[in-house]
Amino acid sequence: MSTHLTASRALRAALTLTALGAALACAPAHADDRVELEQLRATTTALIQALVDQGLLSRERADTLLRQTAPRTAGANASGWGTPAAPGAAASGAPQVVRVPYIPESLKAQIKEDVKLDVLATAREEGWADARQLPPWLRSVTFAGDVRVRLQSDRFASTNLGAEVYRSQVESPAWSPDLTNTQTDRQRLTLRARFGATIKVSEDVGAGIRFSTGGTSGATSESQTLGTNFNRYAVGIDRAYLRWEPRQDLHFEAGRIAVPFYGTDLLWPDDLAVDGVAVHAERNLFSGAYAFANVGAFPLEEFAVQRSDKWLIGAQIGADWALNATTQLRVGLAVYDFKNIEGVREADPAPTGPRAGTVPYQLSQYSTNLRLRGNTLINLNDPTTTGAPVWGLASKFRPINLTAGVTSKHFDPVPLSLVIDLVKNSAFDIDDIRRRAGSANVDDLAKRTTGLQARFQVGTPQLTQRGSWTAFAAYRKFERDAWVDGLTDTTWHLGGTNYSGYSLGASYAFDRNSTLALRWTSTRNLDDGKRVLAVPTDPTSLTGNLSSAPLKIDVIQLEVNTRF
């Protein structure tokens, strides 16, 4: 659209609004007309503001029009209509009479319609959001995202055992064979960026999709470490799902979804998404209380040449109860079953010739793209193999998880909360491990299968308003085979299991939906009583097991996060 056309349309709209403003300013204040006149005045004010927002009117011209639409005091005669007040009338308190020309209802309606059509025509020509030009489904799309920049410092104790000792392991049982750094401090900048949309397709059906930074080398972190000579970073699909909610208390989700279970970051890190299907149901128990249930099935690894795919099956029941006006309790009890995830040592060498790749072989390995550190591992190579070890999980995993949280608003507007999370792997069986590990010496392998976290928080949970804040303190003890270490948070002990420690942190909203946060996490390896003694000149000569090796890590994180 040309500048001349824009100016011309702005002028016509301004003149029309001026006439309407003058009419409103001089209209007689009869009780029958007052409501209608106020409605017309509000409409005129809104239209003037819209023209200013779009650059069709200057602020000075708009102020002039708004003054003309303001109610006139008695005796006003700025427009040249009416009769001046009689001398002394104001002092005597005598009623003043203002005569105005009669404005027919048809003229009022015509003026209002002309202004509306003029503004809508300008909106269409200049590309304003016109609902008539948008498909119906797009009107139900909601966009959201966030960007986080973090400065992280990883500090290692000088007394930690060297990484080369961990990497020299070849026999079962073994622990953390992928470690590359246990003694050198590290400082880095990381970036996490996410953007997605939720779509309401109909009253019952919806969909969602979200993209995020982070590579495919780990499932539990979306952070991208900065410093790749300014190369671009990978972006992947973090969420993609369909949702069906046939009733208010029942919904189904399928695809790549958020973790559907109630819990904490002890088992379910904030950045983790799961693939599969899930069902959530609720039922009112009595006033202030309801029960809920979650069930889900999630494929972990699918194979083309064997039926024993790896799956995670989960079921949870729980309740949410408002104990009184200020206190709320939420409890969840869950059972998770990791199907076919345990390792099985091969008895024969790898198939060769035409059979290579057509029959199952070492498919029970614990993938390097998933594992972190802490779980007990066994070497899956057959006894005649001299190559590098292929590691698999020693234990089966069927964890039982209890989560309980209480929130108090007694000191509102500063709520308090305490959440306790317990997990116990009920599937650990030394006889089963011995059978699957072959000739490996696992008879003295201790049973370490529990995890505990307690987290206390004070402050506003959702930091959406400027000036809001929150602070927390948490303690955690995570034994080595309580949970699959590849699905753990990467801040505590830089990921994995087999440690204890604490975390302190605080966040402050310096602007709307923008926060500054500081967190300090300190952890160290657990000791099951079998101390590691290594010969300095030969790291492969040691006694005890590396599950008890000294490894102390402090992680300090300073970050800025904004949501939109």
N, C-alpha and C positions, 0 to 999 in steps of 0.2 A: 504494500500500500504506500502511496506517495506521501510526502510530507504535507503537500497542499491538501490532499483529501483528509488526512488526519486532523489538520488544523481546522478545516471547514467543518468536519463533523463535531469537533470539540466546541466550535463556536455555536453551532446550532443547538447542541445539548446545553451549553451554558445559557443561551438566550431563553430556551424553554424553561430551564430551572429558575431563571431569574423571574420570569412571569409567574411561575407557580409559587416561588418564595414570596413575591409581593402579595399575591392573593392570600396566602396563608397569614402573612403578617397583618393584613388589614381586615381579615374576616371577622364578623361580629361574634362575640363570645357567648352565643346562646347555649344553654345546657344541651339541647338536642344535637348541636353540631360539634360540641367540644371533642368527643371521642374520635369522630371522623377526621377533624382537623388535626388532632395529635397524630393519628395514623399517617395522614398525608405529609405532615412535617417530618416524621421519622423516615418515611420513604425518601423524601427529598434529600435529607441529610445523608442517608446511606448512598444514594446515587452520586451526590457530590463527592463523597469520599472515594467511591469507586473510580470516578474520573481522575481524581488526583493520583490514586495509586497507579493508574495506567499511563500517567503522563499527559493526559488530555487537557488538564487544567492546572494552572499554577496554584501554589498554596495561597498566594495573596488574593487571586480571583475567587478561590473557594471560600476564603474567610469573608469576603464581601458578600457572596451569595448566602452564606450561613447567617450573617447579620441581618440580611433582608428577610430570611425566613423566621427569625426569632420573633416571639410575641411582642407587640408594641405596647408601650405604656400609654396610659390615657393622655390624650392631647398630642400624640405624635403625629407629624404630618410630613414625614420624609419623602413620601411618594407623591405628594401634591394632592392626595385624595383627602376627603373629610374636612372638617371645620375646626379651626384652632379653638382652644379652650377659652371660655369667657374669662375676662380679667377677674382675679380674686376667686375663681372657682376652686382652685386647688387649695387655697387657704381656708375657704369656708367648708370644705369637705363635700360640696355639692357634687352629685354624680355628673360625669362628663359624657358627652354623646359624640360618637364617631360615626360618620356616615360613609359607607363603602358601596361600590357598585355591586349589584347582585351577580353571583357567579352560578350559572345553572349547573345542575348535576351532570348533564351531558358534557359540558365544557371541562369540568373537573376530571371526568373519566378519560376524555380525549387527551388532555395534557399528560395525565399519568401514563397512558398507553404510548404516546409519542416518545416520551423519555425512555421508557422501557425498550421499545423497539430500536431506538437510536443506539442505546448502550449495547444491546445484543448484537446489532449489526457490526459495530466496531469490534466486539469480542470475537466474532467469527472471522472477520477480515484480518485481525492481528494475531490470531491463533490462541486466544484465551481458551481455557478449559471449558469446552461446551459439551455437556453431557449427551446431547443428541448426536455428537460425532463419535462417541465412544461405544464399543460393544458392551452389552450388558454385563458380561463376566468381568470386564476390567474394572467396573465400578466396585467390585467386591475384593479387589486385591489390596493387601496391606504390605508395605515394604518396611524392613528394619535391618539394622546392621550395627557393627561396632568396630572400632580400631583401637588397638592397644600397643603401646611402645614401652618396652621394659628394659631396664638396665639390671643385669644379673651378675653376681659375683659368686663363684663356686670356690670354697676354701677347703683344702685338704690338710689333715694333720700330717706332720713330718714323720710320725711314727707308723703311718699306714704301711701295710705290706705292699711291695712293688707289684705293678700290674703284670709284669712278666711271669710272676709265680702263678697267677690265675690262668694265664694263657698257656702255660706249659702242661696243663692237666690233660691226661689221655685215658685215665682209668675211671671206672665208676666206683663210688658216687663222686660227682663233681659239682662245683658251684661257681657261678659268675665267670665262665670262661671267656667272655667277650670284653672284659674290662680293658681299657687302654690307658687310663689315667687314674692314679690313686694318690699322687703326691704333688702335682703341679697345679697351683691356683689358676683359675680361669676367669676372665672378665669378658662380657659380651653384651651386645644389644640384640634384642629380638623384637619381632613384629608379628602381631596377629591381626588379621583383617577378615571380617565376615560380612556378607550381605545376602539377604534372602527375601523371600516373599511367601505369604500365605494367601491362598485363594479360596473363597467361599463359592463353590460351584453351584450349590443349591442349599436349601434349608438343612439338609442332612449330610451332604457330601462336601468335602474340602480337600485341598492338596497343599503341599508346601515344598519349597526347594531353597537350599542355602549353599552358597559357595564360601570357601575359606582358604586361607593360606595353610602351609604345612605340607610336607612331603608324604610319601607312602611308606616310610621306614618305621613308623610307629603309629599306633592307634589312639594314643591318649594325649597327644599334644598337637595343637595347631600353630605353634609358634615357629617362626622362620628366623633363624640366626642371620643377622646382617653381616655383610662383609664377603661378598662374592665378586669383587671387582666391578660392581654396579650392574651385574647381570640381572635379568628379570627373575621373578620367583614363581614357583609353581602354584597354581590355584586348582583346587579339586572340589568335587561335589561332596559337601559335608552332610546335607540332608536332602532327601527326595522321597516323598511319601504320599500316600492317599489316606484319608480319614473318613470314616463313616460313623455317624452318630444318630442311630435310629431313635434313641430316647435320650432324655437329658442325663440319665444315670448310667448310660452304657455307650462305649465307643470302641471302634476297631481301628487299628493303624497297620499299614503294611508298607514296606520299602526300607529306606534308611532313615531311622527315627531316633529321637532322643531316648535315653534310657527310661523305660516306663516304670521303674521300681522306686519306691521311697527308700532313701538311704543317704549316705554321705560320701565324701571323696575317699574314704577308706577303701571302698570297693569300686565306686563309680566316679572317676575324674570328671571335672566340668567339661572338658573338651571331647569326651568320648561320645560317639554315636554308635548304634548297633544296627545290624541288618537283619530283617526278618519280619515277623508279625506279632502283634500284641493286642490284648483285650483288657480294658479297664471297666470295672463295674462298681457301683455304689448303691448303698441301701440305708435309708434312715432308720435309726434304732429308736431314738426318742428325742425329745427337744434338746438341741444342742449337741447331738452326737450322731455319727454315721459310721458305717463300716465300709471298707473298700477291698477290692481284690484285683490283682494284676497277674496275668498269665502271658508268657511269651515263648516263642521258639525262634532261635537265631542261628543260622549256619555260620560256622567258623572257617571251615575248609572243605571244599567239594572236590572229589576225585573222579576221573574218567574211567579208571580201571579197577575200582573196588567199591563195594557197597558201604563200607564203614566210614562214611563221611563224619566230620567232626561238627558237633552241634553244642549249643548251650540252651538248655531248657530251664525256665524259671517260673516259679509260682509264689505269690505273696498274698497274705491276708493282713488286714490291719484295721485300725479304728482311729477316728479323730473325735475328740471330746472337749467341748468347752466346759471346763469344770466350774467356772463362774464368769463374771463379767470381765475379769482381767487375766485369766489363766486358761491356757489351752494345752492339751496333751495329745500327742500323735505317736502311735506305736505301729510297727510293722514287723512281721515274722515271715521270712522267705527261705525257700530251699532252691538251690541251683545245682543242676547236674550237667557237668561237662562230659559229653558223650565222646568216647574214642580218642580222647586227647592224650592219654598216657602213652609212653614210649614202649616199644617191644623190640628187643634185640634180635637181629637177623641171625639165623643159624647157618645159612649158606651164602657164598659169594654172590655178587651182583650178577643178574642174568646178562648174557652177551648175545651177539648175533641178532637174528630176527626177533628173539624174545625180549630184547632190551626195550624198555618203555611200554611193553604191552602187558606186563604182569606187575602186581604191587611189589614195591621194594622200598623200604625205609620211608614209607608214607606216614609213619607215626612220629617222625622227627618234630621237634619243637622249633618252629621256623625262626631264623635269625631276625626276620622283620617284625616279629612279635615279642620274643623274649627280651627281658631286661636284666634282672639279677636277683638272686636270692633262692629260687626254687632248687630243690635237689634234682640233679640230672644223671642219666645213665648213658653210656656209650652204646649206640645201636649197631656199630660195625660187627660183622661176623668175626669169629676168633682168628681167622687167617688174614684179615685185612691189616695192612701196615700203613694205610693212609691216614689223613687227618680225621679226628673223631667227628661223628655225626651224633648230636645230642638229642635226647628225648626226655620227657618228664618222668621222674621216678614214680611219683604218686598219682593215683587217680584223684579227682576232685569232685566232691559233692558237698559244698559248704552249706551250713545252716547259719542264717544271718538274722540277728535281732537288733532293731533300731528303735530308740525311744527318744523323743524330743519334747521338751516343755518350754512354752513361751509365756512370759509374764509381762503384762502392760500396767503393772501396779505403779510404776514410776513414769507413766506416759507423760511426755512424748518420747521417752528413752526406754524402749522395751529391752528385756533381758531374755536370753534363751540358753538352754543347755541341751546338747544332743550327745547321746552315748550310743556307740555302734560296736557290736560284738559279732565275731565270725568264728566258726569252728568247722574245719574240714573233716567231715565224718567218714571219708572214703580212704584215709591213709591206712594201709595194711602192709606190714613188713613182709609177710609171707608172699603176698601178691607181688611186691616189688622184687623179691628174691627170684621168683619164677620168671618174671619178664626180663630181669637183668642178666640172666644166664649165670655164668661163673663168677660174676662180680662179687666182691666182698661187701655186702650191705647188712650183714647180721647185726653190727653194732650201731646202725643208723638210728639216731634218737627220733622220737616222735615230737615234732614241733609244728603244731597245726592250729594255733589260735591267733586271733587278732583283736585288738581293742583300741578304740579312739574315744576320747572325751573332749568336747569342744564347748567352750563358754563364750558367748558373744553379747556385747552391749552396744546399743545404738540402733539407728534406722536400718532395717534390712535392705530396702530399695533406695539407693542414693540417687534420687531423681531431682531433688531440689537443692539449690545452692545453700551451703552451710550445714547440710546434714552430714553425719559421720557414723562410723562404726569401728569397733575394736574387738579383737578376739584373742583367746589363748587356747591352745590345743595340746594334748598329750597323746602319743601313739606308741603302741608296742605291736609289732607285726612279725610273727614268727614265719619261718622260711616257707612252709608248705601249707599255710592257711588259705591262700588264694593264688590264682594264676598271676605270676609277677608281671607278665606282659600287659595286663589290664589295669595297672596301678598308676597313681599320680606321679608325675615326673619332677615335682618339686621336693617331696619328701625323699631324702637319700638319693636324689637324682633318679628315682624310679626303682621299683622292685619291692622285695620283702626282706625279712631277716634283719630287722633293726628296731631300735627304740629311740625316742626323742620327743622334742616339743617344737611348737611353732607359735610365734607372737606376731601380731600385725594390726594395722589400722588403715582406714580409708577415709578420705575427706572429699566432699563434693565442692570443688572450687567454682563450679558453674552448673547450670542445669544439665543433667545427664553426663557430666564430666567429672572424673574423680582422679585424685592422686593417692597412691597407696604405697605402703612400706611393709615388708614382711621379712622375718628372720626365722629360718628353720635349721635346727641343729639335731643331727642323728648320728648313731654309731651302730656297728654290727653287734648282733647278739652273740653270746658265748654259750655253747651247749656243753662246756666242760672239756672239750678236746682241743687244747691249745695247739696252735701251729708253731712249729720250730723248724726254721729253714736254715740251711747252710749258706752263708753269704756268697761263697764262690760258686755254688751250684743251686740255683733256685728250684731245680726239680727234686732235690733231696730234702724232704720235710716229713714231719710226723704230724699226727692230728688231722683235722680237715679244715678246708678253707672257709667253711661256714662260720668258724670261730675266729678267722683272721681279723686283726685290728683294721678297721676302716671307719674313720670319723670324717663327716662332711658337714660343713656349714654353708647354707645357701641364703644369700641376701638379695632381695628383689625390690627395686624401686620402679614404679610404673605409672603411666598416665593412660587412662582409658576413657573413651567417649562413646556414647551410644546415640543412635538416631533412628 
